[in-house]
Amino acid sequence: MALSDVKALTFDVFGTVVNWRDSIAREAKSSLAAKGYDEDWHAFADRWRARYQPAMEEVRTGGRPWVKLDDLHRENLVELLRESEIAGLSESDIDHLNRAWHRLDGWPDSVEGLTRLKRKFILATLSNGNVALMVNMAKYAGLPWDVILGAEVAHAYKPQPEAYDRSAALLDLRPDQCMMVAAHNGDLVAARSRGFHTAFVSRPLEHGPGKTRDVKAEHDFDVIADDFIDLAVKLGC
């Protein structure tokens, strides 16, 4: 199918649409510096994020029943606080910090680019984030989604095939009528294996200035763009 047949764009969110690293560092500093802790807050964000894939992998492989990402994030945060010797937080303090993932800033081009793309396409999240997280983040950052799909709706964490298959089915579209948009090569490869078109969007600062992976598109994806505004131009929006 030609790109002209694409009806919906499905988006990875963490890193592709929102700047999680700077946002989490800001939120951690706001929550913990007031309690007397002085950390490298970007390193703190990196260490929290590093637990993300291993936690989901335990669910993917059947090592534990389905758990939504908010709960995995909280478990990982509790471990990280203990490892960092940060104590004295109440349960409500921990909950507030955990919900930092609901308060992530979009990249500078995200709202403008998504708004342009929305004129022509259905815009759907296809994220590992749970529904409440995605909705709250959208309200916080002004992200103009048409629908929240992804892991919690599909009960499958990317790159499990069901995450892509069920998202397309819920839109009543064939996979080849959908285009996965992501800054991560592996996500796009997995989506393409399920019949999706693919668009790589560069996010060179996702992991800070020393980013070493997903620096560029490593495969022959359908579209390769510098940002969402460039993607909008390349898709005729």
Secondary structure, DSSP 4 states (H G I P E B T S, - for coil): --GGG--EEEE--BTTTB-HHHHHHHHHHHHHGGGT----HHHHHHHHHHTHHHHHHHHHTTSS----HHHHHHHHHHHHHHHTT-----HHHHHHHHGGGGSPPBPTTHHHHHHHHHTTSEEEEEESS-HHHHHHHHHHHT---SEEEEHHHHT--TTSHHHHHHHHHHTT--GGGEEEEES-HHHHHHHHHTT-EEEEE--TTTT-TT--SSSS--S--SEEESSHHHHHHHTT-
